[in-house]
Amino acid sequence: MDAMLFSSSTQALIYNYKESAVQGMLDFDTLCQREVPSVAALIAPGHEGFHKAFFRTSERLLPVFPSITAASHAHPLASVFINFASFRSAYESSLRALEEPNIKVVVIIAEGVPENQARRLIAVSKRLNKTVIGPATVGGIQAGCFKIANTAGTIDNIIQCKLYRPGSVGFVSKSGGLSNEMYSVLSRTTDGIFEGIAIGGDAFPGSTIIDHVRRFERVPQVKMIVLLGEIGGWEEYEIAKALQSGEIKKPVCAWVSGTVAKIFPTEVQFGHAGAKSGDQAESADAKNRALVEAGAGVPDSFEHFAEVISRTYQGLVASGVIVPRPEPPVPALPVDFRAALKQGKVRKATTITSTICDDRGDEPKYSGVPISEVIRGGFSMGDVIGLLWFKRRLPRFAAQFIEMCLVMVADHGPCVSGAHNTIVASRAGKDLVSSLASGLLTIGPRFGGAIDDAARFFKEAVESKATPVNFVESMKAQGKRIPGIGHLIKSRDNPDQRVVPLKEFAASHFSCCTYLDFALAVEQYTLCKASNLILNVDGCIGVLFLDLLHSVGRKKSSSKPSTNGKSSSEEEEGDYEGLSDPFSEAQIQEIVDIGYLNGLFVLGRSIGLIGHSLDQKRMKQPLYRHPWEDVLYDM
């Protein structure tokens, strides 16, 4: 095993990576002021691409490879393989990593790797002169240089334990949790660690405590060794022998945990797989005595371990072996924006504003109404449009009118431009969304876009108190068609039947029909000019929507008999009560100006266009080619 496993230029490949572990390593790099990130690449079997993570103050794209071989070949200087695979697959991936010539250290995070597989990995690593840390490990850390995965916990803990700069202590333990505790103890009683390793708690760790103690003996920067053993096994006796033989010359402070086992009448299994004593020689007390006899500093109990460590360190300082250095300033780590925002330390101007839907919390809300309430409350599609378009719960008649409009405009056969485009695109093999978009892109002033324009022009005419005759002649003088007036097929003798129920509904439910009355008066005049200049469905929807907006929140001025004995005004009162305030003139103008009304045509016609696309797919229609006889060739 090499004496130095890590350096300030060490880079790792991370298998089955965890985002928090990757970012934790890169944040440690920032604290240590590394020139290059410690993460070279990530490995996600079967996937490839890039993963964004912060290094210092900017984001880096870390490459993601589909295999260990691909990552190793692309990053031949990466020498550490950190394996987050589960215990079921950790063996195969670790074995593959050991076979890569650039990989010198394999770290196995998973707990519970089968013992026969662990022993095979140990044999392979020894044959190849490589190091395995784990299984069941949090990893290790070389202070100021390199950190494995989640070793040492949070950044706050790393700073508190002064792990951002090297100390003089080599530390090794089985337990990752106790390692974190000991890093804190060592930062208070010494100048901190140079390197710390948690070998893992399984019965057959890839490298042992004595392996790392011998390694620390050969590292010049390590001036003293601290180790935590545990009940069970014989490793601590090897350390005692190494001390007695002079193989280990550096001061050793040690504690073997599990002394409490003697109060139990039978053998006790502690947390780790290997933490159980088979006989008296494997007990914590026996091993602590052996270490004392070999010359190690061993306390009477764990509570006094810090005192033993402190005395040893002070002795080395007094003898000049360790020369304390001035404490460097704590490096500044950029604060993650989300964390800082949560703590109220920063503020940021938003880039998008939404006032209709909130997807935070337990469930989305439509204008403040939870979606579960929308469903349980029996909200109709018209009600939902009211919430998302108008930011209010519309009265029942208004929601019904919106739904009528959607039904009216849903389709007008395969020959109109939108349906034709959709059909051609679908027969060309385009998907549903592309075919729908092809049809929707034809909507404009000549097809479907007349609803907005009809509302706009008729509104201006009514508000300017123009007469129907003056309005028609003024538009003619300007060379403009009147939006909503005229039809290619329908006429006075063949009226558009879609207009009839719209007018009937308005007469029964609206409090006023000012704009409809004006449009019908315009129709009477235009019919004198040509029989096809009728009020078409677009124009009818446009003017009636203006009447609808003026009717919301306002009761009908007169009562008419009803089939149930109540007046229509009494029936409608329940529709208005508490549901919606009247629209102001400014709100109505805004609705017309920004295209609400055309939205009705787009939404409704999408139903028909989708139907045409699906119809062509269902019938497996071939590519469409327009017939020659339908084209005038004028060369």
Backbone torsions as a table, in degrees:
resi	resn	phi	psi	omega
1	MET	NA	130.9	177.9
2	ASP	-63.1	147.2	178.6
3	ALA	-67.1	-43.9	-179.2
4	MET	-104.7	114.7	179.4
5	LEU	-87.7	-30.2	-172.7
6	PHE	-132.8	162.1	174.4
7	SER	-151.5	-178.3	-179.1
8	SER	-73.0	-7.1	177.3
9	SER	-111.5	3.6	-180.0
10	THR	-62.9	136.8	176.2
11	GLN	-127.5	152.9	-174.9
12	ALA	-123.4	153.0	165.8
13	LEU	-104.0	133.7	-176.6
14	ILE	-116.0	122.6	-175.5
15	TYR	-100.2	135.3	-175.9
16	ASN	52.6	50.4	-167.0
17	TYR	-62.1	150.6	172.2
18	LYS	-108.9	128.7	-174.0
19	GLU	-59.1	-41.5	-177.8
20	SER	-64.9	-37.1	178.9
21	ALA	-67.7	-41.0	178.4
22	VAL	-61.1	-49.3	-178.9
23	GLN	-65.6	-35.1	177.6
24	GLY	-61.8	-41.0	177.5
25	MET	-64.8	-42.0	-178.5
26	LEU	-70.1	-33.9	175.4
27	ASP	-66.4	-38.2	175.2
28	PHE	-62.7	-40.2	175.9
29	ASP	-56.2	-41.6	180.0
30	THR	-64.3	-43.7	177.6
31	LEU	-59.6	-39.3	-177.2
32	CYS	-84.1	-4.6	179.0
33	GLN	59.4	42.3	176.0
34	ARG	-67.7	148.3	178.6
35	GLU	-79.3	-34.8	-179.9
36	VAL	-122.9	147.3	179.0
37	PRO	-65.7	147.8	-178.9
38	SER	-78.1	-12.0	177.5
39	VAL	-101.6	114.2	-179.7
40	ALA	-84.2	-42.8	-176.7
41	ALA	-162.9	165.4	179.4
42	LEU	-118.7	153.6	-179.1
43	ILE	-127.2	120.9	176.3
44	ALA	-127.8	101.8	-174.0
45	PRO	-49.3	125.8	178.0
46	GLY	84.7	-2.5	-178.2
47	HIS	-128.3	155.8	174.0
48	GLU	-152.1	163.2	-177.1
49	GLY	148.6	-137.0	-179.1
50	PHE	-142.8	152.1	176.3
51	HIS	-124.2	129.4	-179.9
52	LYS	-86.3	134.6	175.8
53	ALA	-152.2	157.2	-179.4
54	PHE	-86.9	132.8	168.1
55	PHE	-125.2	115.7	-170.1
56	ARG	61.4	-124.9	-174.7
57	THR	-99.9	-3.0	-176.3
58	SER	-121.6	159.6	178.8
59	GLU	-83.4	144.5	175.2
60	ARG	-120.2	149.6	172.9
61	LEU	-96.7	111.3	177.4
62	LEU	-91.1	126.1	-178.8
63	PRO	-68.4	142.5	176.4
64	VAL	-113.3	123.6	-177.3
65	PHE	-109.5	151.9	-179.2
66	PRO	-82.0	-12.0	-176.6
67	SER	-147.8	159.7	178.3
68	ILE	-65.0	-41.4	-179.3
69	THR	-61.1	-45.5	-179.2
70	ALA	-62.6	-41.6	-179.6
71	ALA	-67.8	-41.8	-178.9
72	SER	-65.8	-41.5	179.8
73	HIS	-66.6	-36.6	-179.6
74	ALA	-75.7	-24.3	-177.7
75	HIS	-132.1	72.8	-175.1
76	PRO	-68.0	-13.3	178.9
77	LEU	-89.8	-8.7	177.0
78	ALA	-71.5	122.8	-173.2
79	SER	-113.6	-6.7	-178.6
80	VAL	-118.3	134.2	178.1
81	PHE	-115.6	114.6	-179.7
82	ILE	-103.4	117.6	-170.1
83	ASN	-107.7	111.3	176.0
84	PHE	-97.5	12.7	178.7
85	ALA	-63.8	155.3	178.5
86	SER	-71.4	168.2	-179.5
87	PHE	-60.5	-21.3	-178.5
88	ARG	-73.9	-29.6	-176.3
89	SER	-122.7	4.3	-176.7
90	ALA	-64.1	-33.9	-176.7
91	TYR	-63.4	-52.4	-176.1
92	GLU	-61.1	-45.7	-177.4
93	SER	-69.8	-36.5	178.8
94	SER	-68.6	-40.5	178.2
95	LEU	-62.8	-41.8	179.2
96	ARG	-63.4	-38.9	179.6
97	ALA	-66.6	-39.8	179.3
98	LEU	-61.5	-28.0	-178.3
99	GLU	-78.9	-13.0	177.7
100	GLU	-78.0	128.6	-174.3
101	PRO	-64.0	-28.1	-177.9
102	ASN	-80.0	-19.3	-177.2
103	ILE	-81.9	122.0	180.0
104	LYS	-107.9	-26.8	-177.8
105	VAL	-131.0	128.9	175.7
106	VAL	-115.9	125.2	-179.2
107	VAL	-111.1	122.4	-177.6
108	ILE	-110.1	110.1	-176.4
109	ILE	-77.9	-33.9	-171.4
110	ALA	-61.5	143.0	174.6
111	GLU	-100.2	146.2	175.6
112	GLY	88.3	19.3	174.5
113	VAL	-62.8	130.1	-178.8
114	PRO	-50.3	138.3	-172.7
115	GLU	-61.8	-36.5	179.5
116	ASN	-66.3	-34.1	177.0
117	GLN	-70.3	-40.5	178.2
118	ALA	-60.8	-42.0	-179.2
119	ARG	-65.6	-36.5	178.0
120	ARG	-66.6	-39.6	177.2
121	LEU	-63.0	-39.3	178.1
122	ILE	-62.1	-44.3	-179.2
123	ALA	-62.7	-43.1	179.8
124	VAL	-64.6	-44.1	-178.4
125	SER	-63.2	-37.4	178.4
126	LYS	-69.1	-39.8	179.1
127	ARG	-63.2	-35.6	-177.7
128	LEU	-94.6	2.7	-178.5
129	ASN	56.3	49.5	178.2
130	LYS	-122.0	168.1	-174.8
131	THR	-114.5	133.5	172.7
132	VAL	-114.5	127.6	173.3
133	ILE	-110.7	123.9	-173.7
134	GLY	106.0	-171.2	4.5
135	PRO	-67.7	175.7	177.7
136	ALA	60.7	48.6	-178.3
137	THR	-125.1	155.4	168.7
138	VAL	-91.0	-13.0	176.5
139	GLY	114.1	-130.6	-177.6
140	GLY	-170.5	178.6	-176.9
141	ILE	-153.8	138.0	167.3
142	GLN	-110.2	113.3	-171.2
143	ALA	-55.9	131.8	178.7
144	GLY	76.9	2.5	-174.9
145	CYS	-130.3	-57.3	-168.6
146	PHE	-155.0	137.2	179.2
147	LYS	-128.3	136.1	177.7
148	ILE	-91.5	117.9	170.7
149	ALA	49.0	-122.7	-173.8
150	ASN	-94.8	14.7	179.0
151	THR	-52.6	138.3	174.9
152	ALA	74.2	2.6	171.4
153	GLY	74.8	-141.3	-172.2
154	THR	-73.9	164.3	176.9
155	ILE	-61.2	-38.7	178.3
156	ASP	-59.8	-41.1	179.2
157	ASN	-68.3	-38.7	178.6
158	ILE	-62.2	-42.2	178.6
159	ILE	-66.9	-43.4	-179.7
160	GLN	-61.4	-37.8	-179.0
161	CYS	-85.6	2.7	176.3
162	LYS	58.3	39.7	-178.2
163	LEU	-83.9	-2.0	179.1
164	TYR	-80.3	-5.1	175.4
165	ARG	-141.3	151.4	-174.5
166	PRO	-73.9	146.3	171.5
167	GLY	-112.8	-149.9	-174.5
168	SER	-120.9	4.5	-172.2
169	VAL	-106.1	132.2	168.6
170	GLY	-97.8	123.0	-175.4
171	PHE	-121.6	140.0	176.5
172	VAL	-144.0	142.3	-177.8
173	SER	-154.3	163.2	170.6
174	LYS	-82.0	-36.0	-170.6
175	SER	-88.8	130.5	174.3
176	GLY	-73.6	-39.7	179.6
177	GLY	-63.4	-45.8	178.7
178	LEU	-69.0	-26.2	175.5
179	SER	-61.0	-45.6	178.3
180	ASN	-59.6	-41.3	178.0
181	GLU	-63.2	-42.3	-177.2
182	MET	-71.1	-31.7	175.8
183	TYR	-59.5	-39.2	177.6
184	SER	-67.0	-44.5	179.1
185	VAL	-60.6	-45.7	-177.2
186	LEU	-67.4	-30.4	178.0
187	SER	-70.3	-23.3	179.8
188	ARG	-92.3	-27.2	-173.9
189	THR	-105.4	-12.7	179.6
190	THR	-139.3	-169.3	174.2
191	ASP	-87.0	14.7	174.8
192	GLY	96.2	-179.7	-175.6
193	ILE	-87.9	150.6	165.9
194	PHE	-89.5	-42.9	177.5
195	GLU	-151.2	144.5	176.1
196	GLY	-133.2	136.2	-178.2
197	ILE	-130.4	133.3	169.0
198	ALA	-108.6	110.5	-171.7
199	ILE	-75.3	-16.7	-179.4
200	GLY	103.7	154.4	-172.0
201	GLY	-99.3	2.8	179.1
202	ASP	-71.4	163.5	-174.5
203	ALA	-65.7	-27.8	-178.4
204	PHE	-125.3	82.4	178.2
205	PRO	-72.6	149.4	-179.0
206	GLY	-64.3	-32.1	172.8
207	SER	-135.7	149.2	-172.2
208	THR	-106.3	170.6	178.0
209	ILE	-59.1	-43.7	-178.3
210	ILE	-65.6	-32.4	176.7
211	ASP	-58.2	-44.4	-175.9
212	HIS	-79.1	-32.2	175.1
213	VAL	-62.0	-45.0	177.2
214	ARG	-62.8	-36.4	178.4
215	ARG	-66.3	-44.2	178.8
216	PHE	-60.0	-33.1	179.1
217	GLU	-60.3	-29.2	-176.8
218	ARG	-95.6	1.0	179.6
219	VAL	-96.8	113.1	-175.5
220	PRO	-59.2	-33.4	-176.9
221	GLN	-71.8	-19.9	178.0
222	VAL	-84.7	119.3	-177.7
223	LYS	-104.1	-21.5	176.5
224	MET	-149.0	156.1	-174.6
225	ILE	-120.4	133.3	176.3
226	VAL	-122.7	132.8	-179.7
227	LEU	-137.6	150.0	174.0
228	LEU	-119.5	113.2	174.7
229	GLY	-98.0	-172.5	177.0
230	GLU	-154.1	163.9	-178.2
231	ILE	-55.3	144.3	178.9
232	GLY	94.5	144.9	177.7
233	GLY	84.2	-178.2	-173.1
234	TRP	-127.1	5.5	-173.7
235	GLU	-56.9	-42.1	-175.5
236	GLU	-62.8	-27.1	176.5
237	TYR	-69.8	-33.2	175.7
238	GLU	-65.3	-37.9	177.5
239	ILE	-64.7	-42.5	178.6
240	ALA	-60.6	-43.1	178.3
241	LYS	-63.1	-41.3	179.7
242	ALA	-63.6	-35.8	176.9
243	LEU	-68.8	-44.1	-177.6
244	GLN	-67.1	-34.0	-178.1
245	SER	-81.7	-10.5	-177.6
246	GLY	87.3	1.3	176.8
247	GLU	-61.3	-39.9	175.3
248	ILE	-103.6	113.5	-177.1
249	LYS	-103.1	-21.5	-177.8
250	LYS	-75.4	149.0	179.4
251	PRO	-58.2	137.2	179.9
252	VAL	-121.0	128.5	170.9
253	CYS	-111.6	128.9	-172.4
254	ALA	-140.7	153.4	170.9
255	TRP	-148.4	133.3	176.3
256	VAL	-106.0	115.1	-177.6
257	SER	-80.3	158.4	179.7
258	GLY	109.8	14.0	179.9
259	THR	-63.2	-20.3	179.9
260	VAL	-68.7	-15.4	-175.6
261	ALA	-59.9	-26.0	-175.2
262	LYS	-68.4	-16.4	-179.4
263	ILE	-83.2	-8.3	179.2
264	PHE	-94.3	139.7	-177.0
265	PRO	-73.5	-20.0	-179.3
266	THR	-125.1	172.6	-179.7
267	GLU	-60.9	139.2	-177.2
268	VAL	-114.0	133.2	173.5
269	GLN	-99.7	116.7	177.4
270	PHE	-87.6	-167.3	-171.4
271	GLY	-60.3	-43.1	-176.6
272	HIS	-81.5	154.0	-178.3
273	ALA	-61.0	-34.1	-178.0
274	GLY	-92.0	2.0	-174.0
275	ALA	-90.6	71.0	173.1
276	LYS	-152.6	144.2	-177.0
277	SER	-98.6	130.0	178.2
278	GLY	-86.3	-31.6	176.9
279	ASP	-149.0	-176.8	-175.7
280	GLN	-60.5	-35.0	-177.9
281	ALA	-65.2	-24.0	-179.8
282	GLU	-90.5	1.4	-179.5
283	SER	-71.5	157.1	179.5
284	ALA	-64.2	-40.4	-178.6
285	ASP	-62.1	-44.3	-178.3
286	ALA	-63.8	-40.9	-178.3
287	LYS	-71.9	-36.4	176.0
288	ASN	-62.3	-39.8	178.8
289	ARG	-64.4	-40.6	179.9
290	ALA	-63.3	-39.0	179.4
291	LEU	-68.5	-38.7	176.9
292	VAL	-61.5	-45.9	-178.8
293	GLU	-64.5	-26.3	179.8
294	ALA	-84.5	-7.2	176.6
295	GLY	106.4	4.1	177.8
296	ALA	-76.1	154.3	173.8
297	GLY	-83.5	112.1	-176.4
298	VAL	-127.4	126.2	-179.5
299	PRO	-78.8	170.3	174.4
300	ASP	-73.3	-27.8	178.5
301	SER	-154.6	166.4	-178.2
302	PHE	-61.7	-30.7	-179.5
303	GLU	-59.8	-26.1	-177.9
304	HIS	-101.5	7.9	-178.1
305	PHE	-62.1	-40.7	-178.8
306	ALA	-61.0	-35.9	-179.4
307	GLU	-66.8	-41.8	179.3
308	VAL	-63.3	-43.3	179.7
309	ILE	-63.2	-44.6	-178.5
310	SER	-61.9	-42.9	179.7
311	ARG	-62.6	-42.6	179.9
312	THR	-63.1	-44.5	-179.5
313	TYR	-63.4	-45.9	-178.9
314	GLN	-63.3	-33.2	176.4
315	GLY	-64.4	-40.4	178.6
316	LEU	-68.2	-35.3	176.3
317	VAL	-66.0	-45.1	-178.5
318	ALA	-62.6	-34.8	-179.4
319	SER	-84.1	-3.1	178.7
320	GLY	83.8	3.0	177.6
321	VAL	-65.8	-40.3	176.5
322	ILE	-112.9	127.6	176.7
323	VAL	-110.8	106.5	-178.6
324	PRO	-58.7	139.5	179.1
325	ARG	-108.2	151.8	177.2
326	PRO	-56.9	139.5	-179.1
327	GLU	-70.3	121.6	179.5
328	PRO	-71.0	158.6	176.8
329	PRO	-63.0	146.4	179.5
330	VAL	-69.3	123.0	-179.8
331	PRO	-61.0	144.9	177.9
332	ALA	-84.8	132.0	177.9
333	LEU	-109.6	126.7	177.0
334	PRO	-56.4	137.7	-178.5
335	VAL	-83.9	132.3	175.3
336	ASP	-59.7	133.5	-172.8
337	PHE	-59.7	-44.1	-177.5
338	ARG	-63.9	-39.4	178.6
339	ALA	-66.4	-42.7	179.9
340	ALA	-65.6	-38.2	178.9
341	LEU	-65.3	-41.5	178.9
342	LYS	-63.6	-34.6	-179.8
343	GLN	-83.4	-2.8	179.1
344	GLY	75.6	22.6	-177.5
345	LYS	-89.7	-19.8	-179.2
346	VAL	-137.1	164.1	171.8
347	ARG	-136.7	153.1	-175.3
348	LYS	-143.2	133.8	175.3
349	ALA	-68.3	134.8	179.5
350	THR	-74.7	155.3	-179.7
351	THR	-103.1	-20.6	179.3
352	ILE	-132.3	140.5	176.8
353	THR	-116.8	130.9	176.2
354	SER	-128.3	127.5	178.9
355	THR	-116.5	5.2	-175.3
356	ILE	-113.2	-25.3	-176.1
357	CYS	-144.4	137.5	179.3
358	ASP	-126.4	113.6	-178.0
359	ASP	-98.7	11.6	175.3
360	ARG	-82.0	166.2	177.5
361	GLY	81.2	-158.9	-172.8
362	ASP	-73.9	-30.3	-177.8
363	GLU	-155.7	154.1	177.7
364	PRO	-63.2	153.7	176.2
365	LYS	-125.5	134.8	174.6
366	TYR	-97.4	108.1	-177.6
367	SER	49.5	44.0	176.2
368	GLY	87.6	-6.6	-179.2
369	VAL	-97.6	117.6	179.0
370	PRO	-56.7	142.6	-174.9
371	ILE	-64.7	-29.5	176.3
372	SER	-64.5	-36.0	177.3
373	GLU	-69.2	-35.7	177.0
374	VAL	-60.6	-43.1	-178.1
375	ILE	-72.4	-50.0	-177.8
376	ARG	-66.5	-29.1	-179.0
377	GLY	-80.8	0.7	177.7
378	GLY	68.5	30.5	178.4
379	PHE	-61.2	135.4	176.6
380	SER	-86.3	175.2	176.8
381	MET	-63.0	-35.8	176.0
382	GLY	-62.5	-38.4	177.2
383	ASP	-64.0	-41.9	-179.7
384	VAL	-65.4	-41.2	176.0
385	ILE	-60.9	-39.0	176.9
386	GLY	-58.7	-43.2	-179.3
387	LEU	-68.6	-44.6	-172.2
388	LEU	-86.2	-25.1	-179.6
389	TRP	-99.3	-42.0	-173.8
390	PHE	-108.5	-1.9	176.4
391	LYS	58.7	37.2	178.7
392	ARG	-160.2	156.7	172.9
393	ARG	-82.2	110.6	-178.6
394	LEU	-75.6	153.6	175.0
395	PRO	-63.2	163.4	-171.4
396	ARG	-59.6	-42.6	-177.1
397	PHE	-63.8	-34.3	-179.4
398	ALA	-68.8	-43.2	177.3
399	ALA	-62.7	-38.7	178.7
400	GLN	-65.3	-39.5	-179.8
401	PHE	-65.1	-42.0	177.9
402	ILE	-58.4	-43.9	-179.9
403	GLU	-66.9	-35.7	175.2
404	MET	-60.4	-42.8	-179.3
405	CYS	-62.7	-41.5	179.3
406	LEU	-62.1	-39.8	178.4
407	VAL	-66.4	-42.4	-177.4
408	MET	-61.7	-39.0	-173.5
409	VAL	-99.7	3.3	-174.1
410	ALA	-55.7	-40.0	179.9
411	ASP	-159.4	152.6	176.5
412	HIS	-140.1	38.3	174.4
413	GLY	88.5	171.0	-175.0
414	PRO	-80.8	-7.6	-172.1
415	CYS	-91.2	-19.6	179.8
416	VAL	-69.6	157.5	-168.5
417	SER	-59.2	-41.1	-178.2
418	GLY	-63.5	-46.6	179.5
419	ALA	-66.5	-39.6	179.8
420	HIS	-60.5	-47.6	179.1
421	ASN	-60.5	-42.3	179.3
422	THR	-61.5	-43.8	-179.5
423	ILE	-63.8	-45.2	-179.4
424	VAL	-62.1	-43.1	-179.5
425	ALA	-65.6	-42.3	-179.7
426	SER	-63.9	-40.7	-180.0
427	ARG	-72.2	-17.3	174.9
428	ALA	-83.5	3.0	176.9
429	GLY	91.7	7.1	-179.9
430	LYS	-73.1	153.0	-179.2
431	ASP	-73.3	174.3	-175.4
432	LEU	-59.3	-47.2	-176.7
433	VAL	-63.9	-43.5	179.5
434	SER	-63.6	-41.6	179.7
435	SER	-65.1	-41.9	177.4
436	LEU	-62.2	-45.8	-179.7
437	ALA	-61.1	-38.2	178.7
438	SER	-59.0	-42.7	178.6
439	GLY	-71.1	-41.7	-177.6
440	LEU	-64.4	-30.4	-177.6
441	LEU	-69.2	-12.2	176.6
442	THR	-82.6	-13.4	-178.2
443	ILE	-68.5	127.3	-178.5
444	GLY	-174.7	-156.8	-175.2
445	PRO	-63.6	-24.1	-178.5
446	ARG	-99.0	-13.5	-179.0
447	PHE	-144.5	109.2	173.3
448	GLY	80.0	-19.4	-176.3
449	GLY	-85.9	4.0	-175.1
450	ALA	-74.8	-16.3	-177.3
451	ILE	-62.8	-50.5	178.4
452	ASP	-59.9	-48.4	-176.5
453	ASP	-66.2	-37.5	178.0
454	ALA	-61.3	-46.4	178.9
455	ALA	-61.5	-40.8	-176.0
456	ARG	-66.7	-49.2	-176.0
457	PHE	-71.5	-41.6	179.3
458	PHE	-68.0	-33.8	177.7
459	LYS	-64.4	-45.6	179.1
460	GLU	-61.6	-39.3	-178.1
461	ALA	-66.7	-46.0	-179.3
462	VAL	-64.1	-43.7	-176.7
463	GLU	-69.8	-26.7	177.0
464	SER	-86.3	0.3	179.3
465	LYS	61.0	33.8	176.2
466	ALA	-73.7	150.4	173.3
467	THR	-83.7	157.7	178.2
468	PRO	-54.3	-41.4	-178.7
469	VAL	-65.4	-46.7	179.5
470	ASN	-60.9	-39.0	-179.8
471	PHE	-62.0	-48.8	-178.3
472	VAL	-63.0	-46.5	-176.8
473	GLU	-69.0	-32.5	177.6
474	SER	-66.5	-43.0	178.1
475	MET	-64.4	-37.7	178.9
476	LYS	-65.4	-40.7	-179.3
477	ALA	-64.8	-31.0	179.4
478	GLN	-84.4	-2.9	-179.5
479	GLY	71.3	28.6	-177.2
480	LYS	-111.3	140.0	169.9
481	ARG	-73.7	152.3	176.8
482	ILE	-89.3	112.2	180.0
483	PRO	-60.2	134.0	178.5
484	GLY	91.3	-3.3	178.0
485	ILE	-116.2	127.3	176.7
486	GLY	107.7	149.2	-179.5
487	HIS	-151.3	144.4	-179.1
488	LEU	-71.9	-29.1	-173.9
489	ILE	-116.1	-46.5	-174.4
490	LYS	-77.5	156.3	-177.7
491	SER	-153.7	-174.8	178.1
492	ARG	-60.6	-35.6	-178.2
493	ASP	-88.5	-15.5	178.6
494	ASN	-131.1	68.8	-171.4
495	PRO	-66.5	155.1	177.8
496	ASP	-76.3	108.8	-175.3
497	GLN	-67.1	-15.5	178.2
498	ARG	-69.4	-25.1	-177.8
499	VAL	-73.9	-31.9	-172.9
500	VAL	-60.2	-54.1	-178.6
501	PRO	-65.1	-27.5	176.9
502	LEU	-64.7	-45.8	179.9
503	LYS	-65.8	-39.2	179.5
504	GLU	-64.4	-41.9	179.5
505	PHE	-62.8	-43.7	-179.3
506	ALA	-62.6	-42.0	-179.4
507	ALA	-62.5	-32.0	-177.5
508	SER	-85.0	-26.5	-168.9
509	HIS	-122.3	-24.3	-176.2
510	PHE	-83.3	147.3	177.9
511	SER	-78.8	-19.1	176.5
512	CYS	-152.7	152.7	177.8
513	CYS	-132.5	42.8	-175.6
514	THR	-56.8	-47.2	-175.5
515	TYR	-73.8	-35.8	175.8
516	LEU	-63.9	-43.9	-179.8
517	ASP	-60.1	-42.0	179.1
518	PHE	-64.8	-42.8	-179.6
519	ALA	-63.8	-38.2	178.7
520	LEU	-67.8	-33.8	176.5
521	ALA	-67.9	-38.6	175.3
522	VAL	-62.4	-41.4	179.8
523	GLU	-60.4	-40.7	-180.0
524	GLN	-60.3	-37.0	179.5
525	TYR	-74.9	-42.3	-178.3
526	THR	-69.0	-27.9	177.9
527	LEU	-68.1	-21.1	175.8
528	CYS	-70.9	-20.9	-179.2
529	LYS	-91.9	-38.7	179.0
530	ALA	-159.2	144.7	-173.3
531	SER	-74.1	-12.7	-180.0
532	ASN	-98.1	2.6	179.8
533	LEU	-86.1	61.5	-179.1
534	ILE	-94.2	165.7	172.1
535	LEU	-75.2	109.7	-176.9
536	ASN	-84.7	178.6	-173.6
537	VAL	-66.0	-34.3	177.5
538	ASP	-63.7	-45.3	179.7
539	GLY	-65.6	-39.4	180.0
540	CYS	-63.9	-43.9	177.9
541	ILE	-63.2	-41.0	-178.2
542	GLY	-60.5	-50.5	-177.1
543	VAL	-72.6	-36.7	179.1
544	LEU	-67.5	-29.6	177.1
545	PHE	-67.6	-34.7	174.2
546	LEU	-62.9	-43.8	177.5
547	ASP	-64.4	-37.0	177.7
548	LEU	-60.8	-47.7	-178.1
549	LEU	-62.1	-34.1	178.0
550	HIS	-79.2	-14.4	-178.9
551	SER	-92.0	-25.1	-177.5
552	VAL	-61.6	126.4	178.3
553	GLY	81.9	3.6	-179.5
554	ARG	-125.7	133.7	-178.1
555	LYS	-81.5	156.2	177.3
556	LYS	-66.3	142.7	-174.5
557	SER	-77.5	-20.1	-178.6
558	SER	-134.0	158.9	-178.4
559	SER	-107.7	146.3	176.2
560	LYS	-127.1	150.3	179.5
561	PRO	-59.1	149.9	179.1
562	SER	-125.7	157.2	-178.4
563	THR	-66.3	-23.0	-178.6
564	ASN	-99.1	10.1	177.3
565	GLY	92.4	-11.1	179.0
566	LYS	-96.4	154.4	174.4
567	SER	-74.0	156.2	179.8
568	SER	-63.5	-31.0	179.3
569	SER	-67.1	-34.0	177.0
570	GLU	-69.0	-37.1	178.4
571	GLU	-65.6	-40.5	-175.8
572	GLU	-74.8	-23.1	-175.7
573	GLU	-57.4	-38.7	178.1
574	GLY	-66.0	-28.0	179.5
575	ASP	-69.6	-31.6	-175.4
576	TYR	-90.1	-33.7	-165.5
577	GLU	-56.3	119.5	174.1
578	GLY	69.2	4.1	-174.8
579	LEU	-94.6	-43.1	-172.9
580	SER	-156.2	134.8	173.1
581	ASP	-78.3	160.5	177.6
582	PRO	-62.7	149.3	172.3
583	PHE	-77.5	137.1	175.6
584	SER	-78.1	163.8	178.1
585	GLU	-61.8	-36.5	178.7
586	ALA	-65.6	-39.0	178.4
587	GLN	-66.3	-41.2	179.6
588	ILE	-63.5	-42.8	179.1
589	GLN	-62.0	-40.2	179.7
590	GLU	-65.5	-40.7	179.5
591	ILE	-60.1	-41.2	179.7
592	VAL	-70.3	-42.3	-173.8
593	ASP	-66.8	-38.4	-170.8
594	ILE	-97.7	7.4	167.8
595	GLY	94.7	23.9	177.3
596	TYR	-57.5	-43.2	-170.3
597	LEU	-69.4	-38.4	176.2
598	ASN	-63.7	-27.2	176.8
599	GLY	-58.1	-33.8	177.5
600	LEU	-62.6	-43.7	-179.8
601	PHE	-66.2	-44.1	-179.6
602	VAL	-60.3	-46.6	-178.3
603	LEU	-65.0	-48.4	-178.1
604	GLY	-65.8	-46.1	-176.1
605	ARG	-67.6	-25.2	176.7
606	SER	-58.3	-32.9	178.9
607	ILE	-60.8	-47.7	-179.5
608	GLY	-69.1	-40.3	-179.8
609	LEU	-63.2	-41.1	175.8
610	ILE	-60.1	-41.6	178.5
611	GLY	-59.8	-43.1	-179.9
612	HIS	-64.8	-40.7	179.0
613	SER	-63.4	-46.0	179.8
614	LEU	-65.6	-35.6	180.0
615	ASP	-62.1	-44.1	179.8
616	GLN	-66.6	-39.1	178.3
617	LYS	-65.1	-41.4	-177.6
618	ARG	-64.3	-37.4	-179.3
619	MET	-86.7	-0.6	178.7
620	LYS	53.3	48.0	-177.8
621	GLN	-71.3	141.3	-178.0
622	PRO	-77.9	176.6	178.0
623	LEU	-57.1	133.9	-178.4
624	TYR	-86.4	135.7	171.8
625	ARG	-131.8	127.8	-176.8
626	HIS	-69.4	137.3	-176.9
627	PRO	-70.8	144.9	-179.9
628	TRP	-58.2	-42.1	-174.6
629	GLU	-64.1	-10.5	179.5
630	ASP	-94.4	4.4	-175.7
631	VAL	-120.8	133.6	172.6
632	LEU	-89.4	111.8	176.5
633	TYR	-92.6	115.7	-178.3
634	ASP	-127.2	87.4	-174.4
635	MET	-94.7	NA	NA
